[in-house]
Amino acid sequence: MLYLEKYKWSTEKNVSVTGFAWLGEEYFCGHDFLEQTQKHITDFGQFKDFVSRLNGQFSIVVKNEQETWATCCHTWSFPLFYKIDNGNFLISDQPEQLQQNNTDKEIDTFASSYFLQFGVTPFQQTLNATITQIQPGEIVCFKNNSEKVASDFAFQLHRKPSAEQTPKAIATHFRKVFEKYYNQLKNKQIFLPLTRGYDSRLLACLLAEFGHKEVLCVTWGRKNISEKQTAQKVAEKLGFQYRFIEYNEELIDNFKTDQTFIDYANYSGHWSSMPYLQDYFAVKFLKEKKLINENTVALPGHPGDFLRGAHLNSSILDLKASKLGATLIKTLGTSLTAEPDFRAALQKYLEENLLIQKSLSPAEVYEIWDLRERQCKFISNSNHVYSFFGIEVLMPLFDKQNLQFFAGIDARNKNREHLYNKSLEDYFFKKHGVDFDLKQISDQKDSKFQNLKTRLIKAAPHQLKTLYYPMNDGIFYREITGQLRRDIKMKHPLIPHSYNAYIVQWYLHFLASQAK
């Protein structure tokens, strides 16, 4: 049974597609994408080969007499979920459609502990033990009227060393990749979330180079946020419209009980990912004020930090396999206390599912985890705020060509990050006069004194920590999560301003209350 209603699906006979893709240089979407897929479904091998050659943001489901095939692209833009019930394969883009009774809504213990740490559920699991998710880049084959499911990855990140790259070569690469996306942006209003960072500034420069005029650059957050001055200066220099949306008590007033927010939490959480809140209020405001519409395309800068290798410092590159779980908790976790039993279970889970690939170094495994679990299922899942409000999303930086190109650049000594930043600074920012408020790169390890200081601060009572850490975050998260915490007993994170720790706890409570 197929339940495909959340996204815009094109369906004919036994094939359903959503999103868009390139096959080589040819672009397909809608019915054209459907027809192209129908040419490659003689058998599963042919279908898998076809999917592995696609590049874009898409999901596909094919249901034959003997088998059902399904895949999600490497960006996980249109998540799919399935359940096996007495030999029947049920698949949906809304996991709640697969829940038949309250027993089906019971939350899995390990998945919930993992979710509390990382804001997503582990690999193919969801918070529901009976429902499975298709992972980013995964392809699944189910034999109808049986319990057999086979899966593989149509896309996997390979860190194959490439020829030594230069800033000029990186700039040329970016322009070539962006050009194919720009062909789909013509005659569209561009909604560009603009910060003081490099990735959104790169996209702004590329839009200017390609002569796009109808660009709305938007920054949001607390009044006098540090991002605002730089972002506004960039937008004005490039001749783009700029808007700042101030987050304040009036904007977020009683949002927790608002039906639009409840619908959004269900839409974006899908029993597997933390609903992102930092963009929600801004996009809702823009839609209500009719500043964006169905002709608008959002252009977020994901996953620029991943491309530049910001996550790969010397400690990660020299990582030992036995420390993988603890390192993920320390570097990419929510800062909630991880109990010893969970730490042991997590390390075993990683050994059985990722470290079993002996051809991969622990650093490569860390990077694969970061891409699938964090960049796709956590950070890019935030794009659901755009689709929830009817706005199309394109992610030029998340193109497969970009991922493989940068994976081939050595990251040792922050080499990849230096090259990435220098390329943007010299070949985009200087060219367009936006080479200000630039950032420095550091790969210094914490000293023994700094490590001791960090441990002592983490061990301090929560109230004392709030005197040390800056609590007035730029996104207004203290006040937003303050509303979520009302009437719910929550644990404090080790780092007090790690506000996602409160959102993940609220979401679990939200699901549990729905199951009653």
C-alpha positions in Angstrom: 0.0 0.0 0.0 1.2 3.5 -0.9 0.3 6.6 1.1 2.0 9.5 -0.7 0.2 12.7 0.0 2.6 15.1 1.8 4.7 16.2 -1.2 3.9 16.9 -4.8 4.0 13.5 -6.4 3.7 12.6 -10.1 2.2 9.1 -10.4 1.4 6.9 -13.3 0.6 3.2 -13.0 3.2 1.7 -10.7 5.7 4.7 -10.5 5.6 7.8 -8.3 8.3 10.5 -8.3 8.7 13.8 -6.5 11.3 16.5 -6.7 13.8 17.0 -9.6 17.0 15.4 -10.9 19.6 15.6 -13.5 20.7 12.6 -15.5 24.0 13.7 -16.9 23.3 17.2 -18.2 19.5 16.6 -18.7 17.1 18.1 -16.1 13.8 16.4 -15.2 10.9 17.1 -13.0 7.2 16.3 -12.8 5.9 14.2 -15.6 9.2 14.3 -17.5 10.9 12.8 -14.5 8.2 10.2 -14.2 8.6 9.2 -17.9 12.4 9.0 -17.5 12.1 6.7 -14.5 9.7 4.4 -16.3 12.5 3.7 -18.9 14.7 2.2 -16.1 12.5 -0.2 -14.2 13.0 -3.5 -16.1 14.6 -5.0 -13.0 16.0 -3.8 -9.7 19.6 -3.7 -10.9 18.7 -1.4 -13.7 16.7 0.9 -11.4 19.5 1.0 -8.8 22.0 2.0 -11.6 19.6 4.7 -12.8 19.2 6.1 -9.3 22.9 6.1 -8.6 23.4 8.3 -11.7 20.8 10.8 -10.7 21.8 14.1 -9.0 19.2 16.3 -7.4 16.5 16.4 -4.7 14.0 13.6 -5.1 12.3 10.5 -3.9 11.0 7.6 -6.1 8.6 4.6 -5.4 8.1 1.8 -7.9 5.6 -1.0 -7.1 5.7 -4.1 -9.3 3.8 -7.4 -9.0 6.7 -9.1 -7.2 8.6 -6.2 -5.6 8.4 -2.7 -4.3 11.4 -0.3 -4.7 11.9 3.0 -3.0 14.7 5.5 -2.6 15.4 8.9 -1.1 18.1 11.1 -2.6 21.3 12.1 -0.8 19.8 15.3 0.6 16.8 13.5 2.2 14.6 16.3 0.9 11.4 14.1 0.8 11.7 11.5 3.6 10.0 8.1 3.1 8.9 5.6 5.8 7.7 2.0 5.7 6.3 -0.7 7.7 5.9 -4.5 7.2 2.5 -5.8 8.4 1.8 -9.5 7.9 3.8 -9.6 4.7 2.3 -6.4 3.4 4.7 -3.5 2.6 3.2 -0.2 3.6 5.1 3.0 2.5 4.3 6.6 3.1 5.8 10.1 3.3 3.9 10.6 6.6 4.8 8.0 9.3 1.6 8.7 11.2 -0.3 7.1 8.4 1.4 3.9 9.2 0.3 3.9 12.8 -2.9 1.8 13.2 -3.5 2.1 16.9 -2.1 3.5 20.1 0.2 0.5 20.6 1.9 1.6 17.3 2.7 5.0 18.9 4.9 3.6 21.7 8.3 5.3 21.6 11.4 3.1 21.1 13.8 3.4 24.1 17.2 3.4 22.3 15.9 5.6 19.5 14.6 8.1 22.0 17.9 8.2 23.9 19.7 8.7 20.6 17.2 11.4 19.6 17.8 13.3 22.9 21.6 13.3 22.1 21.5 14.2 18.4 18.0 15.5 17.4 17.5 12.6 15.0 16.8 8.9 15.3 19.5 6.3 14.5 20.0 5.4 10.9 16.9 3.5 9.6 15.0 3.7 12.9 12.3 6.1 13.9 10.9 6.8 17.3 8.4 4.0 16.6 9.9 0.5 16.7 7.5 -0.7 14.0 8.3 2.0 11.4 11.5 2.3 9.4 12.8 5.3 7.5 14.7 5.2 4.3 18.1 6.8 4.9 19.7 9.6 2.8 20.9 8.1 -0.4 19.5 4.6 0.4 17.5 2.4 -2.0 15.2 -0.4 -0.7 13.9 -3.5 -2.3 10.9 -5.3 -0.7 9.7 -8.6 -2.0 5.9 -8.4 -1.9 4.0 -10.9 0.3 7.0 -11.6 2.4 9.1 -10.1 5.2 12.2 -9.7 3.1 13.8 -6.3 2.7 17.1 -5.6 1.0 18.8 -2.2 1.0 21.9 -0.5 -0.3 23.2 3.0 -0.8 22.8 4.5 -4.2 25.0 7.4 -3.0 28.0 7.1 -0.7 30.6 9.7 0.0 34.0 8.6 -1.1 37.1 10.5 0.0 39.1 9.8 -3.1 42.2 12.1 -3.2 41.9 14.4 -6.2 44.5 16.6 -7.9 45.7 19.4 -5.8 43.1 22.2 -6.0 43.6 25.9 -6.1 41.2 28.7 -5.0 40.6 29.6 -8.7 39.7 26.0 -9.5 37.2 25.9 -6.6 35.6 29.1 -7.8 35.3 27.7 -11.3 33.7 24.6 -9.9 31.2 26.5 -7.9 30.1 28.6 -10.9 29.7 25.5 -13.1 27.5 23.8 -10.5 25.4 26.9 -9.7 24.8 27.5 -13.5 22.6 24.4 -13.8 20.6 25.4 -10.7 20.2 28.9 -12.0 18.5 27.7 -15.1 15.7 26.6 -12.8 15.6 30.0 -10.9 15.0 32.3 -13.8 11.8 34.3 -13.4 11.5 33.3 -9.8 11.7 35.4 -6.7 14.7 34.2 -4.6 14.3 34.1 -0.8 17.9 34.1 0.5 18.4 33.6 4.3 21.5 35.9 4.7 23.8 35.9 7.6 27.4 37.2 8.2 28.6 33.7 7.2 30.4 32.7 4.0 27.9 30.3 2.4 24.9 32.6 2.1 27.2 35.4 1.0 28.6 33.1 -1.7 25.1 32.4 -3.0 24.3 36.1 -2.9 27.5 36.8 -5.1 26.5 34.0 -7.5 23.0 35.4 -7.9 24.6 38.8 -8.6 27.0 37.3 -11.2 24.1 35.7 -13.0 22.2 38.9 -13.1 19.3 38.0 -10.9 17.4 41.0 -9.7 14.4 39.7 -7.7 16.2 38.7 -4.6 14.9 39.1 -1.0 17.7 38.8 1.5 16.4 38.2 5.0 18.0 38.0 8.4 16.1 37.2 11.6 16.7 37.0 15.3 17.1 39.1 18.5 17.2 42.9 18.1 20.8 44.1 17.4 21.9 40.6 16.5 25.5 40.7 15.2 24.5 39.1 11.9 22.3 42.0 10.8 24.8 44.7 10.1 27.0 42.5 7.9 24.1 40.9 6.1 22.4 44.2 5.3 25.7 45.7 4.1 26.2 42.6 1.7 22.6 42.9 0.4 22.8 46.6 -0.3 26.2 46.3 -1.9 24.8 43.7 -4.3 21.7 45.7 -5.0 19.3 43.3 -3.4 16.2 44.0 -1.2 16.9 43.4 2.5 14.6 42.7 5.4 15.3 42.1 9.0 12.7 40.3 11.2 13.1 41.0 14.8 12.3 38.1 17.1 10.5 39.3 20.2 7.9 38.3 22.8 5.1 39.6 20.6 6.1 37.5 17.6 6.3 34.3 19.5 3.4 34.9 21.9 1.6 31.6 22.8 3.0 29.9 19.7 3.0 26.5 21.4 -0.8 26.2 21.4 -1.2 27.7 17.9 -2.6 25.1 15.4 -0.3 26.2 12.7 2.7 25.4 14.9 1.3 22.1 15.9 0.8 21.2 12.3 4.3 22.3 11.5 5.8 20.2 14.3 4.0 17.1 12.9 5.0 18.0 9.3 8.7 18.5 10.0 9.3 16.1 12.9 8.0 12.9 11.2 8.9 10.8 14.2 12.6 11.0 13.4 13.9 14.6 13.3 13.8 17.6 15.7 11.4 20.3 14.3 13.6 23.4 13.6 12.2 26.5 15.2 14.7 29.2 14.4 13.4 29.7 10.9 9.7 29.0 11.6 8.7 32.4 12.9 10.5 34.3 10.1 9.0 32.3 7.2 5.5 32.4 8.8 5.9 36.2 9.1 7.0 36.6 5.5 4.1 34.4 4.2 1.5 36.2 6.3 2.8 39.6 5.0 2.7 38.3 1.4 6.4 39.0 1.0 6.9 35.5 -0.4 4.5 33.4 -2.5 4.2 30.3 -4.6 6.6 31.8 -7.2 9.3 32.1 -4.5 12.3 29.7 -4.2 14.3 29.5 -1.0 18.0 29.2 -1.3 19.6 28.1 2.0 23.4 27.6 2.3 23.4 24.0 3.5 25.8 22.3 3.9 28.6 24.8 3.4 30.3 24.0 6.8 30.5 20.4 5.8 32.0 21.1 2.3 34.8 23.2 3.8 35.6 20.6 6.4 34.9 22.7 9.4 34.1 19.5 11.3 37.4 17.9 10.6 40.0 19.2 13.0 43.1 17.3 14.0 41.4 15.4 16.8 38.8 14.0 14.4 41.3 13.1 11.7 43.3 11.1 14.3 40.2 9.6 15.9 40.3 6.1 17.3 37.5 3.7 16.5 36.8 3.0 20.2 36.2 6.7 20.7 33.7 7.3 17.9 30.6 7.3 20.0 32.0 9.5 22.8 33.4 11.9 20.2 30.0 12.3 18.4 28.3 13.0 21.7 31.0 15.6 22.6 31.2 17.4 19.2 27.8 17.0 17.7 25.5 16.3 20.6 22.8 18.4 22.3 24.8 18.7 25.5 22.3 16.6 27.5 24.0 14.2 29.9 24.6 10.8 28.2 24.3 7.9 30.6 27.0 5.2 30.6 24.6 2.6 29.4 23.6 4.7 26.4 27.3 5.5 25.6 28.1 1.7 25.5 25.0 1.0 23.4 25.8 3.8 21.0 29.4 2.6 20.5 28.2 -1.0 19.9 25.5 0.3 17.4 28.2 2.2 15.5 30.5 -0.8 15.4 27.7 -3.0 14.0 26.4 -0.5 11.4 29.4 1.7 10.3 32.7 0.6 11.8 32.1 -2.8 10.4 33.3 -1.3 7.0 37.0 -2.0 7.6 38.0 -0.1 4.5 37.0 3.1 6.2 39.0 5.0 8.7 37.3 6.2 11.9 37.6 9.8 10.6 35.8 8.7 7.3 33.1 7.0 9.4 32.7 10.2 11.4 32.2 12.2 8.2 29.7 9.7 6.8 27.7 9.9 10.1 27.9 13.7 10.0 26.6 13.8 6.4 23.7 11.4 6.8 22.6 11.9 10.4 23.4 15.6 11.0 23.6 17.4 7.6 20.7 15.6 6.0 18.3 14.4 8.8 19.0 17.3 11.2 20.2 20.5 9.5 18.7 20.2 6.0 15.5 18.9 7.6 15.0 22.5 8.6 14.0 23.1 5.0 10.6 21.6 5.8 9.7 25.0 7.2 9.7 26.3 3.6 7.8 23.5 2.0 5.3 23.6 4.9 4.5 27.2 3.9 4.4 26.3 0.2 7.9 27.5 -0.8 10.1 25.5 -3.1 13.7 24.9 -1.8 16.9 24.5 -3.9 20.3 23.6 -2.3 23.0 24.3 -4.9 25.8 23.7 -2.3 24.3 20.2 -1.5 24.8 19.0 -5.1 26.5 15.6 -5.4 29.3 17.1 -7.5 30.1 19.5 -4.6 30.2 16.8 -2.0 32.5 14.6 -4.0 34.7 17.5 -5.1 35.4 18.7 -1.6 35.7 15.2 -0.2 38.8 14.7 -2.4 40.6 17.7 -0.9 42.9 16.9 2.0 41.5 18.3 5.3 44.7 17.9 7.3 45.8 21.2 9.0 42.5 22.8 8.0 43.8 22.8 4.4 40.3 22.2 2.9 38.8 25.0 5.0 41.6 27.5 4.1 41.2 26.7 0.4 37.4 27.0 0.6 37.5 30.4 2.4 40.3 31.8 0.2 38.4 30.9 -2.9 35.3 32.7 -1.7 37.2 35.7 -0.4 39.5 36.2 -3.5 37.1 35.2 -6.3 33.7 36.2 -5.1 33.8 38.6 -2.1 36.5 40.9 -3.4 35.0 40.9 -6.9 31.7 42.1 -5.6 33.0 44.4 -2.8 31.7 42.3 0.0 35.1 41.3 1.5 34.5 42.6 5.0 33.9 40.9 8.4 36.0 37.9 7.3 36.8 35.1 9.7 40.0 33.5 11.0 40.5 29.7 11.0 42.0 28.0 14.0 42.9 24.3 14.5 44.5 24.7 18.0 43.8 22.0 20.5 42.5 23.0 23.9 45.2 23.2 26.5 45.2 21.0 29.6 44.1 24.1 31.6 41.3 24.8 29.1 40.1 21.1 29.3 40.2 21.2 33.1 38.3 24.6 33.1 35.6 23.1 30.7 35.1 20.0 33.0 34.8 22.2 36.1 32.2 24.4 34.4 30.2 21.5 33.2 30.1 20.0 36.7 28.9 23.3 38.2 25.2 23.8 39.2 23.0 25.1 36.3 22.4 28.5 37.9 26.2 29.1 38.2 26.7 28.1 34.6 24.2 30.7 33.4 26.5 33.3 34.9 29.4 32.1 32.8 27.7 31.3 29.4 26.0 34.1 27.3 22.3 33.3 27.5 20.9 36.0 25.2 21.4 34.0 22.0 21.0 35.7 18.7 18.1 33.6 17.6 15.9 34.3 20.7 16.0 30.6 21.5 16.0 31.3 25.3 12.6 32.8 25.1 11.3 30.4 22.5 12.3 27.3 24.4 11.1 29.0 27.6 7.6 28.7 26.2 8.2 25.0 25.3 9.3 24.3 28.9 6.2 25.6 30.5 4.4 22.8 32.4 7.0 20.2 31.3 9.7 19.0 33.6 13.0 19.0 31.5 16.6 18.2 32.2 19.1 21.1 31.7 21.9 20.6 29.2 25.5 20.6 30.4 26.0 23.8 28.4 23.1 26.1 29.4 22.7 27.8 26.0 22.4 24.5 24.1 18.7 25.2 23.5 18.2 22.3 21.1 18.3 20.2 24.3 15.0 21.6 25.3 13.4 21.2 21.8 14.2 17.5 21.6 12.7 16.9 25.1 9.6 18.9 24.1 9.1 16.9 20.9 9.2 13.6 22.7 6.6 15.0 25.2 4.6 16.3 22.2 4.5 12.8 20.6 3.7 11.1 23.9 0.7 13.5 24.5 -0.6 12.7 21.0 -0.5 9.0 21.7 -2.8 9.3 24.8 
